[in-house]
Amino acid sequence: MVVVRLARGGAKKRPFYNMVVADSRRHRDGKFIERVGFYNPRATGGEESLRIQMDRLNHWQSQGAQLSSTVSRLVKQFGRQQKPA
């Protein structure tokens, strides 16, 4: 099954997550099919903390990809950020 999930990157104690489309049998930070965004929980000031390519995410969902619980929460958060703009 294909899933959209977060792959951890960054240094120790400084997490950075790539939102990736991957086979569910692969490791969390292993090989992935496509990168569709990122999440930086430590973003401060004017730094961008969340970016999602919604067109690619919708494409993968139409192909049957499932969102992880964290990714679905972030997609909702991203939608709320985009409405006022």
PLY file of the C-alpha trace (Angstrom):
ply
format ascii 1.0
element vertex 85
property float x
property float y
property float z
element edge 84
property int vertex1
property int vertex2
end_header
0.00 0.00 0.00
1.19 3.52 -0.76
1.16 6.01 2.12
1.92 9.69 2.57
3.97 10.11 5.73
6.73 12.13 7.36
10.40 11.19 6.97
12.66 12.68 9.63
15.73 14.68 8.78
17.77 17.37 10.48
20.32 17.25 13.25
19.98 15.79 16.72
17.38 17.75 18.73
16.57 19.81 15.58
13.93 17.81 13.70
12.90 18.54 10.13
10.37 16.38 8.31
9.89 15.76 4.61
6.38 14.77 3.58
6.90 11.83 1.25
4.88 9.30 -0.73
6.28 5.86 0.02
5.50 2.16 0.03
4.24 1.24 3.50
6.74 -1.64 3.72
9.73 0.73 3.52
11.49 2.18 6.54
10.38 5.57 7.86
13.43 7.37 6.45
14.03 4.90 3.62
13.44 5.04 -0.10
10.40 7.04 -1.20
8.50 7.66 -4.43
8.05 11.43 -4.31
8.53 14.35 -1.92
5.35 16.44 -1.69
6.22 18.92 1.06
7.95 19.57 4.36
7.21 20.36 7.98
9.58 22.27 10.24
8.27 22.20 13.82
11.16 24.41 15.01
10.50 27.28 12.55
10.79 30.71 14.16
10.09 34.23 13.03
9.57 34.55 9.29
10.62 31.00 8.46
8.13 28.82 6.63
7.07 25.91 8.84
4.81 23.99 6.48
4.65 23.60 2.71
2.53 21.09 0.82
2.14 20.64 -2.94
-1.62 20.09 -2.83
-1.89 19.18 -6.52
0.58 16.29 -6.08
-1.03 15.23 -2.79
-4.47 15.12 -4.43
-2.99 13.14 -7.33
-1.62 10.49 -5.00
-4.83 10.32 -3.00
-6.74 9.74 -6.23
-4.32 6.86 -6.95
-5.26 5.29 -3.59
-2.53 6.57 -1.27
-3.48 6.75 2.41
-2.48 9.67 4.64
-0.86 8.98 7.99
-2.62 10.49 11.00
0.05 13.18 11.40
-0.03 14.10 7.72
-3.84 14.39 7.73
-3.58 16.75 10.73
-0.97 18.85 8.92
-3.06 19.00 5.73
-5.99 20.39 7.73
-3.64 22.92 9.37
-2.27 23.91 5.95
-5.81 24.43 4.64
-6.60 26.77 7.53
-3.40 28.75 6.81
-4.31 29.17 3.14
-7.90 30.43 3.67
-7.07 33.92 5.05
-4.45 34.53 2.35
0 1
1 2
2 3
3 4
4 5
5 6
6 7
7 8
8 9
9 10
10 11
11 12
12 13
13 14
14 15
15 16
16 17
17 18
18 19
19 20
20 21
21 22
22 23
23 24
24 25
25 26
26 27
27 28
28 29
29 30
30 31
31 32
32 33
33 34
34 35
35 36
36 37
37 38
38 39
39 40
40 41
41 42
42 43
43 44
44 45
45 46
46 47
47 48
48 49
49 50
50 51
51 52
52 53
53 54
54 55
55 56
56 57
57 58
58 59
59 60
60 61
61 62
62 63
63 64
64 65
65 66
66 67
67 68
68 69
69 70
70 71
71 72
72 73
73 74
74 75
75 76
76 77
77 78
78 79
79 80
80 81
81 82
82 83
83 84
